[in-house]
Each structure stands twice: as C-alpha cells, then as structure tokens.
C-alpha cells in the first residue's frame, strides 16, 4: 500500500511542480527571491495523501527556508543549526498537529539535502511522513506548524488527495490550517 500512496503523491508532486513552475514564469524576478525551476526561496510544497488509515505527507523546500543558507555547514554554529533542523524534521509535531483523530508516525524519512544540490548550489529539504490514524474519518483539521518554527518560510503550496477528492491550497503565516471536513 505504501508504494501506491507514494505513486499517487509523486503524481501530485509532479503536477504541482508544473503549476508552480508555470506561475514562476510570470513572477517578478526582482522580488528578492532566487529562482531555479520550482526552487523558490520562501516557498515550499506539501503533498498529502489520505487512504484508509494511512496519511502520507511529502514536504519539499529550499534549504534556505529552514537554515538561512544552502551550502554545506562550515562553522560550528551552522553545523549546530543543521543538526537541529534534522532533529526537528524527524518530529511529527514540527510539521503537523492532527485534529480529531490520533495519528502516529510509522516512519519519517529525511533525505540528505546536499546529495542532490544542483550546480548553482541550490539544495532542498525533502521529507516523507508516513502516519497511521486510528479514526481517519474523524480528522477535521491539520494544523501546519512549520511557520512557527521556520521564519524564512513564507508560503506552502499544498496538494491533497483525500477520500473526498483532490484539492490544492496555499498556506502562509496567517493561514496555517487545512480543513478536512
């Protein structure tokens, strides 16, 4: 079942990336953000799939949003910030609070950000969360906590596949919750 969820999420991610890239083509390039395809500082994506008792979320963001830099940590301070970020991302509460049901993380997979850095030095945070929810039909809301933890994050493009259908929305520091029902 995890493979099916992953494939659906991958499809959603590719679909969302093409939307973001198309919107990025019309964005003011002097607005203070560096652009490289869907790599936009201040913005991240969250793909969410709910299937039966499984909730899978995939977060992708420029590393700049979480660290304030995208290069390999060099100083002791940067190394400490980097290790702190990795530890925070491995805690479900850093990303989300599920309202209406008890959900437990079955696994959280944080990919090494510097393994896929491009030639311009752009590196991304790439994290997958696999949850098991006791009563998924009772989930009413997902409170996204990333904005509380990472001040460089300005917006989160959310693409969802729920039992009731597909949705997409944009969260920001003022709008941090996803209503499910």
PEPE-V549282 format. One record per residue. N is the residue number from 1. NEAR is the number of other C-alpha atoms within 10 Angstrom. Layout:
((N & NEAR) (N & NEAR))
//
This chain:
((1 & 8) (2 & 11) (3 & 8) (4 & 10) (5 & 20) (6 & 17) (7 & 12) (8 & 16) (9 & 22) (10 & 14) (11 & 13) (12 & 22) (13 & 22) (14 & 11) (15 & 12) (16 & 20) (17 & 17) (18 & 14) (19 & 12) (20 & 18) (21 & 17) (22 & 13) (23 & 11) (24 & 17) (25 & 12) (26 & 8) (27 & 12) (28 & 9) (29 & 11) (30 & 7) (31 & 7) (32 & 9) (33 & 14) (34 & 13) (35 & 15) (36 & 13) (37 & 13) (38 & 21) (39 & 22) (40 & 19) (41 & 23) (42 & 21) (43 & 23) (44 & 24) (45 & 23) (46 & 23) (47 & 23) (48 & 25) (49 & 22) (50 & 19) (51 & 16) (52 & 14) (53 & 13) (54 & 21) (55 & 21) (56 & 24) (57 & 24) (58 & 23) (59 & 22) (60 & 19) (61 & 24) (62 & 25) (63 & 26) (64 & 21) (65 & 21) (66 & 23) (67 & 19) (68 & 16) (69 & 15) (70 & 19) (71 & 16) (72 & 14) (73 & 15) (74 & 8) (75 & 9) (76 & 9) (77 & 10) (78 & 16) (79 & 13) (80 & 12) (81 & 16) (82 & 19) (83 & 12) (84 & 12) (85 & 18) (86 & 18) (87 & 12) (88 & 14) (89 & 21) (90 & 18) (91 & 13) (92 & 19) (93 & 14) (94 & 18) (95 & 20) (96 & 17) (97 & 17) (98 & 20) (99 & 15) (100 & 14) (101 & 16) (102 & 15) (103 & 21) (104 & 15) (105 & 16) (106 & 13) (107 & 14) (108 & 18) (109 & 13) (110 & 17) (111 & 14) (112 & 14) (113 & 20) (114 & 16) (115 & 9) (116 & 12) (117 & 16) (118 & 11) (119 & 7) (120 & 7) (121 & 12) (122 & 22) (123 & 23) (124 & 25) (125 & 23) (126 & 18) (127 & 20) (128 & 21) (129 & 21) (130 & 21) (131 & 20) (132 & 19) (133 & 20) (134 & 15) (135 & 13) (136 & 19) (137 & 14) (138 & 14) (139 & 18) (140 & 15) (141 & 17) (142 & 17) (143 & 17) (144 & 21) (145 & 17) (146 & 21) (147 & 20) (148 & 12) (149 & 13) (150 & 17) (151 & 14) (152 & 16) (153 & 21) (154 & 17) (155 & 20) (156 & 24) (157 & 20) (158 & 22) (159 & 23) (160 & 23) (161 & 19) (162 & 15) (163 & 11) (164 & 9) (165 & 7) (166 & 12) (167 & 11) (168 & 15) (169 & 10) (170 & 16) (171 & 21) (172 & 16) (173 & 15) (174 & 9) (175 & 13) (176 & 18) (177 & 16) (178 & 17) (179 & 10) (180 & 13) (181 & 9))
//
